[in-house]
Each structure stands twice: as C-alpha cells, then as structure tokens.
Amino acid sequence: MDRKTATLSAAAALTIAPVIAAGSAAHAETPAVPVAASYAELLQPVPDAVERLRVADAQAAARPPRLIEAQWAPPYPHHHHHNHHHHHRPCYLSHGYYWSGGAWLLGPPPHHHHHHHHHHNHY
C-alpha cells in the first residue's frame, strides 16, 4: 500500500471514529481527528497523523469496553437442516430402484418390447 493510500485510509478511519464515539460519550471530549464535512476534506493529508493515532488509541483505551451481544445456543442438541428428503419404498420401486444389501440400487432401464403389427396388404 503506498503512502497516499495509507494516509487516506487512516484519515477515513479516524474521521468516522469520533462520530461513533460521540453517541456514547457522556462528557465533551475533543476528538483526536476532527470530523470531515466533505469528501474533499477526506482527501487532504492529515497533519501529525501518527500523533493523532496515538491520541485516538489513548481515548479509546480510556473508554469502558463495549459489550456486543451475540446469539448463542448450546452445541447439543443441534438442529441442522439437510437439503435432501427421504422417500419410502413405493417411491424407490416406482423409479426403478431395488433394495440390495442395505442400500437402494438403481436397476437397469426397463425394456419396452415394441410389438409391430405387419399388415401384409399395406406396404
């Protein structure tokens, strides 16, 4: 990543951090990086970027940790949906399967005997 891209990424990240933190801050706290009012401001280099990152890290460390609730369920019993369904004996038999040794096997294709009527007077 080149220097300009890194600077822009850092500026964008630092720009939204105070906005997120402002909702939870109980007292007025000066953000390490001021909020940008336009996209043009995001493209400007951030003066003292390293020092501002240190200040932002210190501000984040001073805040109480955030609790993010997650859905959790015990691992057993676990319901898992399988994308196949089970058929019963008549369904397998009607589709050419036969039961052999504990498994359904596909039988040979049915032979259809074509019975032709030969009308010797209609060639």
Secondary structure, DSSP 8 states (H G I E B T S, - for coil): --HHHHHHHHHHHHHHHHHHHHTT-SS----SS---SSHHHHTS--TTHHHHHHHHHHHHHHS-----------SSS-----S-----HHHHHHTTEEEETTEEEE-------------TT--
